[in-house]
Amino acid sequence: MDLALVADARGQGLGTALLQGLLADADAEGRTVVLHVARDNPAQRLYLRLGFVVTGEDALTLRLERAAGGAAAGSVAR
């Protein structure tokens, strides 16, 4: 699934609210959430703030994970 906000909707807390809802559901089910984000995407700050850690990377993207309950998974040095 892709999640994106139009430029006019960014910076208003909508992305945070959407992700917090998704993470609450994942926590309730004991699931890890995995996402890929472009290396130059400023949304990385949001993901890190919500407890995601970098677990992999390639030339264009970073792979981030957030374990159930916000527990940090093993991170990859960048």
C-alpha positions as CSV (number, residue, x, y, z in Angstrom):
1,M,0.0,0.0,0.0
2,D,1.2,3.5,-0.7
3,L,0.4,6.4,1.5
4,A,0.9,10.0,0.4
5,L,-0.6,13.4,1.2
6,V,-1.0,16.2,-1.3
7,A,1.3,19.1,-0.7
8,D,-1.4,21.3,0.8
9,A,-2.3,18.7,3.4
10,R,1.3,18.2,4.7
11,G,2.5,19.6,8.0
12,Q,-0.9,19.5,9.6
13,G,-0.6,16.3,11.6
14,L,-2.7,14.2,9.2
15,G,0.2,11.8,8.3
16,T,1.0,11.4,12.0
17,A,-2.6,10.7,12.9
18,L,-3.0,8.1,10.1
19,L,0.2,6.3,11.1
20,Q,-0.6,6.4,14.8
21,G,-3.9,4.7,14.0
22,L,-2.2,2.1,11.9
23,L,0.5,1.5,14.5
24,A,-2.2,1.1,17.2
25,D,-3.9,-1.6,15.2
26,A,-0.5,-3.3,14.5
27,D,0.3,-3.1,18.2
28,A,-3.0,-4.7,19.2
29,E,-2.3,-7.6,16.8
30,G,1.3,-7.9,17.7
31,R,2.5,-7.1,14.2
32,T,5.6,-5.4,13.0
33,V,5.1,-2.6,10.4
34,V,7.6,-2.3,7.6
35,L,7.9,0.5,5.1
36,H,10.2,1.7,2.4
37,V,11.0,5.4,1.9
38,A,13.0,7.3,-0.6
39,R,16.4,8.5,0.8
40,D,15.5,12.1,0.1
41,N,12.0,12.0,1.5
42,P,11.5,14.3,4.5
43,A,8.9,12.0,5.9
44,Q,11.8,10.0,7.3
45,R,11.7,12.3,10.3
46,L,8.1,11.3,11.0
47,Y,8.9,7.6,10.8
48,L,11.8,7.9,13.1
49,R,9.8,9.9,15.6
50,L,7.2,7.2,15.6
51,G,9.7,4.6,16.5
52,F,10.8,3.1,13.2
53,V,14.4,2.1,12.8
54,V,16.4,1.5,9.6
55,T,16.8,-2.2,8.9
56,G,18.1,-2.1,5.3
57,E,18.8,0.1,2.4
58,D,19.6,0.2,-1.3
59,A,20.7,3.0,-3.6
60,L,17.3,4.7,-3.6
61,T,15.4,3.7,-0.5
62,L,15.6,2.9,3.2
63,R,13.7,0.0,4.7
64,L,12.3,0.9,8.2
65,E,10.6,-1.3,10.7
66,R,8.6,-0.7,13.9
67,A,8.0,-3.8,16.0
68,A,4.7,-4.2,17.9
69,G,4.6,-2.0,20.9
70,G,7.2,0.3,19.5
71,A,10.1,-2.0,20.4
72,A,13.2,-1.2,18.3
73,A,14.2,-3.8,15.8
74,G,17.9,-4.3,15.0
75,S,19.1,-1.3,12.9
76,V,21.6,-1.1,10.1
77,A,24.4,1.4,10.4
78,R,24.2,4.0,7.7
